[in-house]
């Protein structure tokens, strides 16, 4: 792929990833990940009760995302303004303070190869991390 094609592919991943979570469509979400993709997040520790905080491979991602989607609450109300990409890496944030109030602050970073997510890291801000480990995950 050329750099322009990579950037267009990243835009597609960004839009389809958000739509998959908004519509609770696990197949749409999983289609964006490479077979051996890796996801890292403190949420992994909280939901899967693991020490490592890493999910490896599509089968394990299916289980992890299934737990998130099983709440039945579409993730449509998270405020984000834009994303940045060079076609190989993509990043965006959910700021703690938004025009309509507060939200859990996080930053999503994805590594892409041939239009698929190969590595996905989710960084939690101090307020979100504190809430995650003292109250539990609330979506």
N, C-alpha and C positions, 0 to 999 in steps of 0.2 A: 504494500500500500504506500501511496505517497503521503506526505505530511498532511495535505488537504484531506485526503481520504481518511486518514487516521483521526483527524479532528472531527470530521462528519460522523465517523463511527462512534467516537466518544460522545458526541451530542446525542446520538441515538440511544446509547447505553444510559445516559443521564435521564433522558425522557422516559424510556421504557422501565427503568428501575423504579422511578418515582410512581409511574402508573401502575406497576405491578403491586406495590405496597398500598396504593390508594384503592385498588380494586380487589385486594386480598387474593391475587392470582399467583400462586406459588410456581406454577409452570412458567409463567412469563418471567418471573424473577430468576429462576434457575437457568433458563435459556441464555441468560446474560453471562453466566459463569463458565469458565473452562472446567473440564472434567476434574482436574487436580488443583482447583483454586483453593486459596487459603484465606480465611477471614480471622482477624484479630480484634477483640473488643473485651472490655470489662464485663459486658453483658453476657459473654460466653461463660465466664466464671459464675455469674449470678443464676443463669438459667440452667446450665448443665452441671453446675457444682464441680467444675474442674479447677485445678490449680493453674493450668497453663493459659487459659483464655484464648485458645486457638481452635478453629474448626478447619479440618482438612478434607477436601474432596466433596463432590456433589451430593453423595448420599448423606453425608453428615450435615451438609448445608441444608438439605431438604428437612431433616429433623429439626435443626436449629430454627430455620425460618418458619417451620410449621408451628413451633411453640410461640413465636411472636405473632403469627397470623391467627392462631387459635383464639386470641382474645376477641376476635371479630370486630376490632376497631380499626377502620382504615386509617392509614397514616397520611391524612390529607391536610392537616392543620399546622404542619411544621413550617415555620417561616424561614425561607432562604431567598436570597436575592439573585445569585448568579453562581456560576462555577467557572473554574479555570482549567484549561487543558492544553497540552502540547500534542495530544493524540496518543501519548503513551502513559501519561499520568493525568489523573483528574482529581480535583479537590473542590470541596465547598463546605460552608459552615452553616450551622443553625445557631445564630447568636442568642445569648441569654436574654437580652433585652430586644423586644420587637416593637413595631408600631402599635400593636394591640395588647401588649403585656409581656409577661415573661414566658420562657419555655426552657426546656432542658437544653443546655448548650453542648454542641458536639461538632466535630469536624470529620468529614468522610474523605478518605484518600483511597483511590483505586488505581491499580496498575493494569494496563490493558495490553493485550497482544492479539492482533488480528480481530479486533472488535469484541473481544471477550475479556471479562474480568479475571485476572490471574491472582491478584493479591488485593485484599480489601481490608483496610485498617480504619477503625472508628475510634477517634480520640474523644474522651469525655472531659468537659471542663470541670472545675473544682466543685461547683454547686451540684451538677448532675451526678458526679461520682459520689459525692457525700450522700445524696438522696438514694442512689442505687444501693449503696452498702448499708445504709441505716434504715431505710424504709422498704426497699425492694423495688424491683422494676415495675413501673406503672405505665409504660407505653409512650 
